[in-house]
Amino acid sequence: MTSTAPRPSASPPASSTSTAPGFTAPPVTVPGATAGHTLDGGIPGGDPATAWARRRDAYPLVSPGNRRTFHVVVVGTGLAGAGAAAALAELGYQVTAFTYHDAPRRAHSVAAQGGINAARARRVDGDSVARFVQDTVKGGDFRGREAEAFRLGEESVRVIDHFAAIATPFAREYGGVLSTRSFGGVQVSRTYYSRGQTGQQLQLAGSQALLGQVRSGGVRLHTRHEMLDLVVDDSGCRGVVVRDLVTGEIWAQTAHAVVLATGGYGTVFRDSTLAVHSNASAVWRAHQRGALFASPSFVQFHPTALPKDADWQAKTILMSESLRNDGRIWVPLRDGDERAPGDIPDSERDFFLERRYPAFGNLVPRDVASRAITAEIRAGRGVGPRRNSVYLDFRDALDRVGRETIAERYGNLFEMYRHATGEDPYAVPMRIAPTCHFTMGGLWSDYDLQTSLPGLFVGGECGWNYHGANRLGANSLLSASVDGWFTLPYSVPGFLAGRLGEELPDDDDEVVTAAVERARDRVSALLAVGGATGPEHFHRELGEILYNGCGVTRTAEGLTEAIEKIRDLRARFWSDLRVTGGDGHLNPVLELAGRVADFLELAELMCVDALDRDESCGAHFRDEHQTPDGEALRRDDLWAFVSAWASDGDDRGGPRSFTRHAEPLEFEAVTLTSRDYR
Ligand SMILES: Cc1cc2nc3c(=O)[nH]c(=O)nc-3n(C[C@H](O)[C@H](O)[C@H](O)COP(=O)(O)OP(=O)(O)OC[C@H]3O[C@@H](n4cnc5c(N)ncnc54)[C@H](O)[C@@H]3O)c2cc1C
């Protein structure tokens, strides 16, 4: 069945100013996909370093007395969503927030360990906003917007002050100043942290701010509610349709603006470091209703996750990147060396990151480290029972600074490792392997974080902004915080200012009842398939297809094969799915079935995007495009743009078609060069 919801066309924002002169995107060669138009991200022209200050000053304002006449829906209460909801309510707007969790503090952000970046340059080590921008743009391999990296750097300074003020206990030096450490891809120390629980402390502070607004009546919070659809009319997004996960009731909430802050879609791979319930349904439904999807194939594989030791494992577990400050990564020089790590002398160890990248050593960016580790494992030098990992060794750091200091820095991570593996990392090296961790792709939005569906905004990991083809460690807690607290509270009011007096559709308006019916129909369709196979089985199979075809490295042949397999799996899903239980009560199998149905469509688009982008950049490594040293080879003459996809077709298992729009990227402050971490 083809979706019949109205779809406003993806029109470039009127405020647009910058497009690369003479830009033409290469033709699309993927069967079933066509080229669309050139997009403009609406970045203020002129010096990118001052773009944000100028845009902030240009937003029209809503007077305090008029703010309560506007209703804003925020979906998601992670770092980005809790911030946006609390900040907009504090300003005086009526906010309704939804989360499928039973409490806001349970959002996946709570799991982040390592830290949050800020270009405050409190240490005299050469850091600055300009250096932050250079690291971020270069780290993303020049496939993100430069002006947005400036916004991130500029606002990072007040993010730290803000969170310290709302009770985040950042680590401090003996004298009281905030401590920092280094993350991959940089040579300065700009990562602020709360031991190995930075996300938890930030999320608790953000949730408390949100609950404060709930208490004072600024926010109506609906926990255990999942957004299933959007209310869309010819003018754009007019609200959301949600399902009460406890009662099964499906209802609509209209709004003058909707913010999606629903997190990343890495669980499309099933095994990932994300919380197991993280999913793509909200952004995918927005995409089906007309919002473009940018760079869907840009996925980050984190080098320091725990390897998969058993097929029944529910997920993979992250060991924070901060460990690479002190841990040294190595494999035995000899293939298939069976000796215990402690019995292998240094002369027979290959510290391959230090050897290949002496300037950055173990702190090369994640994409570079993951590829190098994967190459060692594929070459037969992997360690552990399945030979699918490499060592992360603290022996030298323990000798240098002692156990107490290492415990202070990473104690809870070492404890977590011991619980998960039964091995003591103070005595034997950790075993680590790359796994899916973060999605740089997401809903395309302009500089104001507004998607191509007017009135629909994005914040945090569910958007595509800032990180290009590879996110630098500790830049995501930052981008989610900046979006929630310091961008959306400017840009959403800027959008609302022109809509004073605009009436919202009534509950019995056809556009609302049709959206509710569509959501009910989809739930009924999942229950009605009546096959023999549970959604978990399809999810597992999809993950294997993606890891093999669209993983750490990709080839045209592998991607073509993956697309065929995904289409076949999707058809099987819609003819053989079995959902136990009904829809009038809490039913996790039904929830998973809906999420897997969406993953099966998104996965095809990811592979189409990866096949279309005939270059290597950042985490998107096409074997066909590499330097003689095995590094990613960009093709800036052809691919210096962001792909923003529209798709259409059958949403019950049949064929789909794709249109690639393109936003050209320009770099003024950072020179377009090949990345070199040697
Ligand atoms: C293990 C781990 C460690 C990490 N460590 C770091 C780190 O040290 N530093 C760093 O910068 N980054 C780190 N990251 C990345 C970072 O944690 C995330 O990118 C960031 O927290 C995402 O925040 P968010 O607000 O966008 O989304 P989330 O925190 O994922 O929140 C999503 C919210 O949306 C809700 N939601 C989703 N879909 C729906 C729906 N359909 N209906 C209703 N509600 C919905 C959820 O309930 C939740 O409230 C880490 C990631 C992982 C996996």
The ligand as a Tripos MOL2 file, in Angstrom:
@<TRIPOS>MOLECULE
LIG
   53    58     1     0     0
SMALL
NO_CHARGES

@<TRIPOS>ATOM
      1 C1         27.2720    4.0380   25.0370 C.3       1 LIG1
      2 C2         27.3750    5.4190   24.4610 C.ar      1 LIG1
      3 C3         28.2710    6.3330   24.9920 C.ar      1 LIG1
      4 C4         28.3590    7.6220   24.4620 C.ar      1 LIG1
      5 N1         29.2520    8.4950   24.9990 N.ar      1 LIG1
      6 C5         29.3170    9.7540   24.5040 C.ar      1 LIG1
      7 C6         30.2280   10.6930   25.0610 C.ar      1 LIG1
      8 O1         30.9690   10.4000   25.9960 O.2       1 LIG1
      9 N2         30.2470   11.9400   24.5290 N.ar      1 LIG1
     10 C7         29.4330   12.3140   23.4920 C.ar      1 LIG1
     11 O2         29.5000   13.4620   23.0590 O.2       1 LIG1
     12 N3         28.5540   11.4370   22.9660 N.ar      1 LIG1
     13 C8         28.4680   10.1780   23.4450 C.ar      1 LIG1
     14 N4         27.5800    9.2950   22.9060 N.ar      1 LIG1
     15 C9         26.5820    9.7790   21.9420 C.3       1 LIG1
     16 C10        25.4800   10.5390   22.6870 C.3       1 LIG1
     17 O3         25.2080    9.8860   23.9130 O.3       1 LIG1
     18 C11        24.1750   10.6210   21.8970 C.3       1 LIG1
     19 O4         24.4370   10.9670   20.5800 O.3       1 LIG1
     20 C12        23.2430   11.6580   22.5260 C.3       1 LIG1
     21 O5         23.0920   11.3970   23.9080 O.3       1 LIG1
     22 C13        21.9000   11.6700   21.8380 C.3       1 LIG1
     23 O6         21.0370   12.5270   22.5340 O.3       1 LIG1
     24 P1         19.5920   12.8540   21.9620 P.3       1 LIG1
     25 O7         18.9720   13.8350   22.8900 O.co2     1 LIG1
     26 O8         19.7070   13.2270   20.5360 O.co2     1 LIG1
     27 O9         18.7930   11.4680   21.9760 O.3       1 LIG1
     28 P2         18.4770   10.3790   23.1160 P.3       1 LIG1
     29 O10        19.1830   10.6210   24.3830 O.co2     1 LIG1
     30 O11        18.6550    9.0570   22.4360 O.co2     1 LIG1
     31 O12        16.9500   10.5950   23.4200 O.3       1 LIG1
     32 C14        15.9450   10.2030   22.5340 C.3       1 LIG1
     33 C15        14.6060   10.4740   23.1860 C.3       1 LIG1
     34 O13        13.6010   10.2950   22.2030 O.3       1 LIG1
     35 C16        12.5580    9.4720   22.7050 C.3       1 LIG1
     36 N5         11.9460    8.8380   21.5350 N.ar      1 LIG1
     37 C17        12.5490    8.2460   20.4820 C.ar      1 LIG1
     38 N6         11.6320    7.8660   19.5710 N.ar      1 LIG1
     39 C18        10.4330    8.2350   20.0620 C.ar      1 LIG1
     40 C19         9.1040    8.1190   19.5920 C.ar      1 LIG1
     41 N7          8.8240    7.5670   18.3990 N.pl3     1 LIG1
     42 N8          8.0990    8.5690   20.3790 N.ar      1 LIG1
     43 C20         8.3560    9.1340   21.5890 C.ar      1 LIG1
     44 N9          9.6030    9.2920   22.0730 N.ar      1 LIG1
     45 C21        10.6200    8.8490   21.3140 C.ar      1 LIG1
     46 C22        13.2310    8.5610   23.6960 C.3       1 LIG1
     47 O14        12.2980    8.0630   24.6190 O.3       1 LIG1
     48 C23        14.2380    9.5450   24.3240 C.3       1 LIG1
     49 O15        13.5830   10.3060   25.3180 O.3       1 LIG1
     50 C24        27.5250    7.9930   23.3970 C.ar      1 LIG1
     51 C25        26.6490    7.0770   22.8520 C.ar      1 LIG1
     52 C26        26.5910    5.7860   23.3500 C.ar      1 LIG1
     53 C27        25.7010    4.7970   22.6810 C.3       1 LIG1
@<TRIPOS>BOND
     1     1     2 1
     2     2     3 ar
     3     2    52 ar
     4     3     4 ar
     5     4     5 ar
     6     4    50 ar
     7     5     6 ar
     8     6     7 ar
     9     6    13 1
    10     7     8 2
    11     7     9 ar
    12     9    10 ar
    13    10    11 2
    14    10    12 ar
    15    12    13 ar
    16    13    14 ar
    17    14    15 1
    18    14    50 ar
    19    15    16 1
    20    16    17 1
    21    16    18 1
    22    18    19 1
    23    18    20 1
    24    20    21 1
    25    20    22 1
    26    22    23 1
    27    23    24 1
    28    24    25 2
    29    24    26 1
    30    24    27 1
    31    27    28 1
    32    28    29 2
    33    28    30 1
    34    28    31 1
    35    31    32 1
    36    32    33 1
    37    33    34 1
    38    33    48 1
    39    34    35 1
    40    35    36 1
    41    35    46 1
    42    36    37 ar
    43    36    45 ar
    44    37    38 ar
    45    38    39 ar
    46    39    40 ar
    47    39    45 ar
    48    40    41 1
    49    40    42 ar
    50    42    43 ar
    51    43    44 ar
    52    44    45 ar
    53    46    47 1
    54    46    48 1
    55    48    49 1
    56    50    51 ar
    57    51    52 ar
    58    52    53 1
@<TRIPOS>SUBSTRUCTURE
     1 LIG1         1 GROUP 0 **** ****
